Amino acid sequence: MDASNHIVEQDAVLTLTGKDASGTAHEVVIDAKLGLSGFDSTTPDQVDLTGKQVQTIDMKHKD
């Protein structure tokens, strides 16, 4: 954690297991160390929709 309470480093382990067509078991382990920085500094690109066909979707949640 930094002085602003941002997480600056995170470790993650992802394990994938399964069997191939002949029934042989396989395992892949992905071990990642993530460095996080640049908080609140992202500037999104502007999209120019002039002359583009746009469809508005009304997102209503059903209970």
PyMOL commands that set and color helices and strands:
alter all, ss='L'
color gray80, all
select strands_A, chain A and resi 9-19+25-35
alter strands_A, ss='S'
color yellow, strands_A
deselect
rebuild
show_as cartoon
